[in-house]
Amino acid sequence: MELKDAIRGRRSVRKYKPTPVSKETIMELYEMASWAPSGMNRQNWFFVAVTGEYVKKVAEICHQGYKEYIGSKVSSVFSHKPQVVKETTSFFATLGGAPVVVFAYAEPGPESQFTDVQSVSAAIQNMLLAAYDMGLGTCWMTGPLNKEKEFNQLLGVEGKKLVALITLGYPDETPKPPKRKGVKIDLLGFDQ
Ligand SMILES: Cc1cc2nc3c(=O)[nH]c(=O)nc-3n(C[C@H](O)[C@H](O)[C@H](O)COP(=O)(O)O)c2cc1C
């Protein structure tokens, strides 16, 4: 696939087929993620991929987290779009049937957490584009981050900052591309 097609065509997928994703596929995605740029070349990402019973537990925690924190914000932002609220509520409870969830963590370093998170985000986007290229769907999620402690306990992770969860699996929907907003770039000094 052409890179530009991947960049334009990737969508957040919130409905998945139950088809399992192999360990080899996950490792290929990880390899793609690991070529991202990173502050001081620290390559400070750490991923945990879970499937099976773990995903059920992750979904339970997400559902609880949604009720406690992000749910009210979604309801308020999308008060004019009740269908979005309904679908989002359901997604947090079921994770759309995704067979895999990938947790993206930042290992803390000498720079600010801002830098740490940007490096991990670059790796996440690499992973999302590679997944799309391989026929897989993903959804980058920060909504459940209020449950970081519970996830760390479940996964046995310590001393790292949870940046995002990524649902992963073969898509069972073809989401429409959201409209791009107006041009948000100033071009200075080009026409001299
Ligand atoms: C930092 C970040 C956090 C996000 N968090 C969530 C989330 O918690 N739940 C969710 O359903 N989608 C989440 N998304 C996905 C966005 O809603 C999605 O990217 C956006 O609506 C544009 O759609 P597209 O990804 O199909 O282009 C997140 C995306 C990013 C980049």
PDBQT file of the ligand as one rigid body, heavy atoms in Angstrom, charges set to zero:
ROOT
HETATM    1  C1  LIG A 201      -4.931  10.768  21.650  1.00  0.00    +0.000 C 
HETATM    2  C2  LIG A 201      -6.189  10.096  21.144  1.00  0.00    +0.000 A 
HETATM    3  C3  LIG A 201      -7.104   9.612  22.046  1.00  0.00    +0.000 A 
HETATM    4  C4  LIG A 201      -8.260   8.957  21.611  1.00  0.00    +0.000 A 
HETATM    5  N1  LIG A 201      -9.112   8.407  22.531  1.00  0.00    +0.000 NA
HETATM    6  C5  LIG A 201     -10.192   7.731  22.130  1.00  0.00    +0.000 A 
HETATM    7  C6  LIG A 201     -11.020   7.060  23.058  1.00  0.00    +0.000 A 
HETATM    8  O1  LIG A 201     -10.773   7.060  24.257  1.00  0.00    +0.000 OA
HETATM    9  N2  LIG A 201     -12.117   6.400  22.601  1.00  0.00    +0.000 N 
HETATM   10  C7  LIG A 201     -12.415   6.356  21.269  1.00  0.00    +0.000 A 
HETATM   11  O2  LIG A 201     -13.420   5.735  20.902  1.00  0.00    +0.000 OA
HETATM   12  N3  LIG A 201     -11.640   6.965  20.338  1.00  0.00    +0.000 NA
HETATM   13  C8  LIG A 201     -10.534   7.638  20.735  1.00  0.00    +0.000 A 
HETATM   14  N4  LIG A 201      -9.696   8.209  19.810  1.00  0.00    +0.000 N 
HETATM   15  C9  LIG A 201     -10.002   8.110  18.375  1.00  0.00    +0.000 C 
HETATM   16  C10 LIG A 201     -10.583   9.407  17.832  1.00  0.00    +0.000 C 
HETATM   17  O3  LIG A 201     -11.901   9.543  18.263  1.00  0.00    +0.000 OA
HETATM   18  C11 LIG A 201     -10.473   9.391  16.298  1.00  0.00    +0.000 C 
HETATM   19  O4  LIG A 201      -9.129   9.356  15.925  1.00  0.00    +0.000 OA
HETATM   20  C12 LIG A 201     -11.119  10.604  15.646  1.00  0.00    +0.000 C 
HETATM   21  O5  LIG A 201     -12.506  10.608  15.862  1.00  0.00    +0.000 OA
HETATM   22  C13 LIG A 201     -10.871  10.656  14.117  1.00  0.00    +0.000 C 
HETATM   23  O6  LIG A 201     -11.316   9.471  13.496  1.00  0.00    +0.000 OA
HETATM   24  P1  LIG A 201     -10.303   8.555  12.658  1.00  0.00    +0.000 P 
HETATM   25  O7  LIG A 201      -9.276   7.993  13.633  1.00  0.00    +0.000 OA
HETATM   26  O8  LIG A 201     -11.143   7.477  12.055  1.00  0.00    +0.000 OA
HETATM   27  O9  LIG A 201      -9.648   9.416  11.633  1.00  0.00    +0.000 OA
HETATM   28  C14 LIG A 201      -8.533   8.842  20.215  1.00  0.00    +0.000 A 
HETATM   29  C15 LIG A 201      -7.584   9.330  19.298  1.00  0.00    +0.000 A 
HETATM   30  C16 LIG A 201      -6.407   9.930  19.752  1.00  0.00    +0.000 A 
HETATM   31  C17 LIG A 201      -5.385  10.391  18.756  1.00  0.00    +0.000 C 
ENDROOT
TORSDOF 0
